[in-house]
């Protein structure tokens, strides 16, 4: 199965201000998303996962490496990006902020249909549809039925879950192949989160969509993802199937994240010391070593790799292959 979206050696650099050094938001990332796959990108706030998602959407220009969609490298050309953004749609975490309070549900969903000339696209292949037909179809796919009942509603008249479904309908209306969902349920009540996650799974099943879910919550990833990529300070530090990563985490950072998931009881809680380092001052060696429990408790020293942890930079984790981690405990140091 060929990959739908790939990133290779991806870098995004933000210029420093007032004499400060440049910051690497993304510092060498390889990642793939296959057709029909749900990939969860997991990490703490500030680790770079939203920057990676924005770069894969073409909203940030890479300073190094590349992003390819269906074998074609992303281009800053306006026409190319317009066509690309029809195929790859973003779902934001805050549906209230994502929707214009002055637009009805119909107008919100119809906006993308008009931008991408979806009615004309259907007519070219012999489909007799109206704009209202496409809006109704998208709302129904997002679970708002009967769809016509919501046409004249405004965002303030809807529940949080309904607003998020309208945002999803707006994405579905242009018939994408990929959804990039940035913390899609973080602003919703717990009772609604399961419904939205079930909807994403249903859309994958019925429409064959690929989904990149950006989240800090490994519990969410457990319930929805086929694969998990764990990110720390601009790099992927562990990747594998959901079962592999969550049943047998290799990286100390992944183990720490997993230890505070309520559904997981077999791992003792691990408290990480300090904050994620400034991306303009990435630590030498393994970028996680200043906070690493394996270095602090002597595990790394016992394995004879503690000097490598603090001095030797790890290579970028390749996208291809099985369960793997960017950690000297699971790699052979090259002297």
N, C-alpha and C positions, 0 to 999 in steps of 0.2 A: 504494500500500500504506500503510495507516494504521499509525502507530507504536503499539507495545504499551505501552512505558513512556516517559514524557517528564519531564524536569526543566527548569524555566524559572526563570532568575534565582535559582537556589538558593543559600541562605546558611545556614551553621551557625556559630554563635558560642559559644565556650566562655568563661565568665566568668573574669576574672583573679582571682588570689588574692594576698593580702598586699600590696594596693596596685598590683599589676601591671595593665596594660591588658588588655582582652578580646582573645582570640585568634580570628581567623577561620579555622576549619578548612576551610570552604568559603566562597569569597568571590565568588559570582556565577558559576554554571555553567548552561549550556544543554546538554542531552544527550538523545539519542533512542536507543531500541533497537527495531528492527523485528521483527515475527514471523519466526522462523526465522533470525535474524541472530546472529552471534558478534562481539561488540564487545570489543576489548581496551583496558583502561584502564591506561596505562603511566606510570610515574614513579618517582623515587627514594623511599626510605623517608621518611616525614614530609611528603609532598607533598599529602596529603589524600585519596588514592584510597580507602583503607579507610573513612574517614569518609563519603565520597560513597556507597560501596556500602551502608553501614549506614543511611544516610538513605533510600536508595532501597528498602531493606527495611522501613522504618518503625521501625527500632531507635533512630534519632536523630530528634528533632523539628527541622525547619528553623526558623531564626529569620527567614527571609525567603524569598520565592519559593514554589514548589510542586512536588510530584511527582504525576503522574497515571498511573494504570494503566487502560488500555482506556477512556480518556476520563473516568475518575472520579478526583477528587482524593483523595489519601490523607488519612484522618481518624484522629485518635487514639482514636476509638471502639473499644472492645475487640472488639466483634462484627465490625466492619469489618476490623480488623487480623487477626483469626483467619482470616477468609475470604481475605484478601489473602495471608497467609503460606502458605496452601495452594497458591496459584498462583505465588508467587515464593519459591523455596527457596534457602537458603545452604549452600554447601560450604566448609568451613574448610580452612586449609592444613595443620593438624596433625591427622591422623586419630586418633592416639593420644590426644590431648587431647579430641577431639570425641566419642569413644566412652566410655561408662561401663564401667570395667574389671570391674564386678560384673554387667553385663548380657550375656547371650548375644547372638549375632548376631540370632537371631530376635527377642528382646525389643527390641533397638536399632532394628530396622527396623519392628517392629510399633507402636512408640511413637507415631509420627506417624499411623499408620492409626487408632489408637484416639482420639487427640486430635481428629482431623478426621472421625471416624465414617464412614470410607470404606466399610466393609461395608454399612452402612445406605444410603449414597449409591448403591451399586451395586444394592442390592435394590430401591430406588425406581424404577429404570429397567429392572427385570426381569432383572438379572444374578444368577445363583445362584452366589455365591462365598463362600468362607470367609476368615477372616483369614489362615490359612496359605497360601491360594491367592495372596493379594495380596503377602504377604512373598516367596513363591517367585518370583512374576513380577518383582518389583523386583530381587531378587538376580540373576535370570537376565539382566535388561536391563543390569545393571551388570557382567556378564561372569563371575559366580560360578556355575558349572554343574558338576554338577547342584546346584541351590540347596539341596535338602534336606540335602545333606552338610555344609552350613555352619550349619544351624540351631542346633546345640548348642555350637558353638565360641565361645570367648571371645576378646576382642581380642589378648591376649598369645599366643594360639596361631596367629595369622595373620601373614603377611608385611606389610610396609608397604604394598605395592600392594593386597593383599587388604583391609586396613583401610580404605584410601581408597575402594575399591569398595563396601564396606559403608556408608560415609558417603554415597556417591552413591546407593546403593540406598535408604537412608532418605529421601533427598530425592525420589527417583522414586516411592516408594510412595504419595505423596499426589497424584500425577498433576499436577505443576506445568506451567506454560507457560514459566516463566523460571527459569534457574539463575544464581545469582550466586556465582562461584567465586573465592575470595580466595586467591591464590597456590596453586592446587590441586596443584602438583607440586613445590613448593620443598623439601619435606621428604623427597622420595623419591629413591632412587638413580637415576642417569642412565639405567640400563637399563629402568627402570619408567616413566619420565616419558612416553616416546613412547606407551606402551600406554594411559595415562590420557588423553592428548590425543586419541589415535585413538578412544577410547571417547566422549569429548565430541562429536567430529565425527559419530560413528555415531548418537548419541542425537539430535543435530540433524537428521540425515537421516531417521531412522526415526520419531521422535516429533514432529518439527517444533518442537523447543524453541528458545527464544532463550537465549543465554548471554552474560553479562557476566563476562569474565575479568579479574581485578585482578592485575597483575603488574609487577615491575620489569624483566622480561626481554623485550626487543624480539625476541630470537630465538624465544621461545615464541610471541609474537604473530605473527611471520612464518609460523609453521607452522599456526596455527589460526584466525586472525581474518579476518573480512570487512572490518572497518574498525578503525582505531586512533584513540584519543583520548589525547593526551599531556598529562599534568597536571604543573603546577609551582606550588607555594605556594598551593594552594587554587583554582586556575583551570585550565581547559583552554587550552593554548597552541598546540596544533595538532591538526587532525582531518582525516581523509580515508580513502579506501580503503587497505587494507594496501599495495597496490602503489604507490599515489601517495606515501604517507608514507615508505615504506622505500626506494623507488627515487629519489625526489627530495624529501628533507626540506627544509622551508622554514625552520623555526625553528632558531636556533643550538643550543638545548637538545636538540632532537631529533637534530640532527647529532652532538652530543657523545655522547648515549646510543647512537646507532647505530654510532659509530666503534669501540666496544669489543665489538661483537658478533662472535664468531669467524667466523661465516659470511660476514660482509661484509668484503671485502678492499680495495674501491676507495676507502674513506674513510680518510684518515690519522687516527691516534688523537688525540683531543682530550681533554686533561686539564682538568677544571673546577677553578678555584681556589676554596677556601673551602667552607663548608657552606651548605645551604639556610637562608635567614634565618628568624628567629623570626617565626611567624605573627601575633604581637601587635605586630610592628614591620615591616610590609610596606614595602619601599623605595618611594620616589616614582618616578613614571614607569613604565617597564616593570619589573615586579617581578624580572625576571631580570638586569637591567643590571649589578648588582655582580659577576656571575660571567660575563658575556657575552663570548665570544671575539671576536665581531664588533665590539664596542665597544673591546676591548683592542687589537685588531690594526689599527684604523683603518678598517675596512670601513664602519662606521656614519658616521664623519666624512667619508669620501669620498662617501657617498651624501647628505650634508648633513642627517642626521637624528639626530646624536649628542645634541643638546640635548633633542630629543623623547624619546630613550631614557631620559634621566635625570630629565626633569621632567614629561612629559605621560603621564597614565594611559591605557592602551589600553582600548577598550570590551570588554565580554564577547563572546566568540566565539559567534556564533549556531550553533544546531544544524543548521539547514537549509543546503543548498548543497553545493558541491564542496570540493575540497582547499583548506584555508585555515589561516592561522597568525596568532596574536596577536603580531605583530612589526612594528616600524615599517619594517623593510626591505621589507615586503610590503603596507603600507598607506599611504595618502596622509595625511600629518599635517594636522590642521585647526588653523590658527593662531588 
